[in-house]
């Protein structure tokens, strides 16, 4: 049976990044974890940043796919459906979301930082497509945090998060709703 070495490397890297932190984990540590030579690891990833980017790319791709191509201001009734798809994508990659949240060093990678920022901005715009003032922007940021917090802070199985997904989306939409007063 042929090994999927790239998948094994990503799995070992994620485990070590979560346990030790991104900065404290070297490619040699990952090679040792897999009982392979560093050269075997370098064949797949030339640098730790390349491995990190490869590790987080599926999160960014899946959230981008969930967001679709329709501008948020044109979604109207589909907003809730798109938010469910976004939350599903975040849940699917909860381990990566927690890594990016907990380990600021992982976000020092320029490409990862830019993609994470774009992801958060896209969610803000989805929640509040027509900000009228700074208070609306702040509400959109808070609402995004409301959607992310259960993923970032919970070790609960994804199935349990799905049980409250509609409640989270309702609460986030309510927090992000522009106020007229």
C-alpha positions as CSV (number, residue, x, y, z in Angstrom):
1,X,0.0,0.0,0.0
2,X,1.4,3.4,-1.0
3,X,1.7,6.1,1.6
4,X,0.2,9.5,1.0
5,X,3.3,11.2,2.4
6,X,2.0,14.8,1.9
7,X,-1.1,14.0,3.9
8,X,1.0,12.3,6.6
9,X,3.3,15.4,6.8
10,X,0.3,17.7,7.1
11,X,-1.2,15.6,9.9
12,X,2.1,15.4,11.8
13,X,2.7,19.1,11.3
14,X,-0.7,20.1,12.6
15,X,-0.4,17.9,15.7
16,X,3.1,19.4,16.5
17,X,2.0,22.9,15.7
18,X,-1.0,22.5,18.1
19,X,1.2,20.9,20.8
20,X,4.4,22.9,20.6
21,X,3.4,26.0,18.6
22,X,4.4,26.9,15.1
23,X,7.6,28.7,16.0
24,X,8.9,25.9,18.3
25,X,8.3,23.2,15.7
26,X,11.0,22.6,13.1
27,X,10.8,20.5,9.9
28,X,13.3,18.2,11.6
29,X,10.8,17.7,14.4
30,X,8.1,16.8,11.9
31,X,10.5,14.4,10.1
32,X,11.3,12.7,13.4
33,X,7.6,12.4,14.2
34,X,7.1,10.6,10.9
35,X,10.3,8.5,11.3
36,X,11.6,9.8,8.0
37,X,14.7,11.7,7.0
38,X,14.6,15.5,6.8
39,X,15.5,15.1,3.1
40,X,12.3,13.0,2.6
41,X,10.3,15.9,4.1
42,X,12.1,18.6,2.1
43,X,11.2,16.7,-1.1
44,X,7.6,17.6,-0.4
45,X,8.0,21.0,1.4
46,X,11.1,23.2,1.0
47,X,10.3,25.3,4.0
48,X,8.0,25.3,7.1
49,X,6.1,28.3,5.6
50,X,5.4,26.2,2.5
51,X,4.0,23.5,4.7
52,X,1.9,25.9,6.7
53,X,0.4,27.5,3.6
54,X,-0.4,24.0,2.2
55,X,-2.0,23.1,5.5
56,X,-4.3,26.1,5.7
57,X,-5.1,26.5,2.0
58,X,-8.1,24.0,2.1
59,X,-9.8,26.2,4.8
60,X,-9.4,29.3,2.6
61,X,-10.6,27.4,-0.5
62,X,-13.6,25.9,1.2
63,X,-14.7,29.2,2.8
64,X,-14.2,31.0,-0.6
65,X,-16.3,28.3,-2.3
66,X,-19.0,28.7,0.4
67,X,-19.1,32.5,-0.1
68,X,-19.6,32.0,-3.8
69,X,-19.3,34.7,-6.4
70,X,-22.4,36.7,-5.6
71,X,-21.6,40.0,-3.9
72,X,-23.0,40.1,-0.3
73,X,-25.2,43.1,-1.1
74,X,-27.1,41.0,-3.7
75,X,-27.7,37.9,-1.6
76,X,-30.9,39.0,0.2
77,X,-32.7,35.8,1.3
78,X,-29.7,33.6,0.4
79,X,-27.5,35.2,3.2
80,X,-28.5,32.6,5.8
81,X,-27.8,29.7,3.4
82,X,-24.4,31.2,2.6
83,X,-23.7,31.7,6.3
84,X,-24.5,28.0,6.9
85,X,-22.1,27.0,4.2
86,X,-19.4,29.2,5.6
87,X,-19.9,27.9,9.2
88,X,-19.8,24.4,7.8
89,X,-16.5,25.1,6.1
90,X,-15.1,26.6,9.3
91,X,-16.3,23.6,11.3
92,X,-14.7,21.2,8.7
93,X,-11.4,22.9,9.3
94,X,-11.8,23.7,13.0
95,X,-8.3,22.5,13.9
96,X,-6.8,25.0,11.4
97,X,-9.2,27.8,12.7
98,X,-8.0,27.0,16.3
99,X,-4.3,27.0,15.2
100,X,-4.7,30.4,13.4
101,X,-6.5,31.8,16.4
102,X,-4.3,30.5,19.1
103,X,-0.8,30.8,17.5
104,X,-0.1,34.3,16.4
105,X,3.2,33.1,14.9
106,X,1.3,31.1,12.4
107,X,-0.3,34.3,11.2
108,X,3.1,36.0,10.6
109,X,3.3,34.2,7.3
110,X,2.4,36.9,4.9
111,X,0.2,34.8,2.6
112,X,-1.6,33.1,5.6
113,X,-2.1,36.5,7.2
114,X,-3.5,38.0,4.0
115,X,-5.9,35.0,3.4
116,X,-7.1,35.1,7.0
117,X,-7.7,38.8,6.8
118,X,-9.6,38.4,3.5
119,X,-11.7,35.5,5.0
120,X,-12.7,37.6,8.0
121,X,-13.5,40.6,5.9
122,X,-15.6,38.5,3.6
123,X,-17.6,37.2,6.6
124,X,-18.0,40.8,7.9
125,X,-19.4,41.9,4.6
126,X,-21.7,38.9,4.4
127,X,-23.1,39.7,7.8
128,X,-23.3,43.5,7.2
129,X,-23.2,44.2,3.4
130,X,-24.4,47.8,3.8
131,X,-22.5,49.4,6.7
132,X,-23.9,52.9,7.3
133,X,-21.4,53.9,9.9
134,X,-18.5,52.8,12.1
135,X,-20.9,51.2,14.6
136,X,-22.2,48.9,11.9
137,X,-18.7,47.9,11.1
138,X,-18.0,47.1,14.7
139,X,-21.2,45.1,15.0
140,X,-20.1,43.1,11.9
141,X,-16.8,42.3,13.5
142,X,-18.5,41.3,16.8
143,X,-20.9,39.1,14.9
144,X,-18.0,37.4,13.1
145,X,-16.5,36.7,16.5
146,X,-19.8,35.2,17.6
147,X,-19.7,32.7,14.7
148,X,-16.0,31.9,15.2
149,X,-15.9,31.6,19.0
150,X,-17.6,28.2,19.4
151,X,-15.1,26.8,16.8
152,X,-12.1,28.5,18.3
153,X,-12.9,27.7,21.9
154,X,-14.6,24.4,21.8
155,X,-13.3,20.9,21.5
156,X,-16.9,19.8,21.0
157,X,-17.4,17.4,18.1
158,X,-18.6,19.2,14.9
159,X,-22.0,17.4,15.2
160,X,-22.7,19.3,18.5
161,X,-21.9,22.6,16.9
162,X,-24.3,21.8,14.1
163,X,-27.0,21.5,16.8
164,X,-26.7,25.2,17.5
165,X,-25.6,26.5,14.1
166,X,-29.0,28.1,13.3
167,X,-29.0,29.8,16.7
168,X,-25.5,31.2,16.2
169,X,-26.4,32.4,12.7
170,X,-29.5,34.1,14.0
171,X,-27.6,35.7,16.9
172,X,-24.8,36.9,14.5
173,X,-27.3,38.4,12.1
174,X,-29.1,40.1,14.9
175,X,-25.8,41.6,16.3
176,X,-24.8,42.7,12.8
177,X,-28.2,44.3,12.0
178,X,-27.9,48.0,11.4
179,X,-29.6,50.1,14.1
180,X,-31.6,53.1,13.2
181,X,-31.6,54.6,16.7
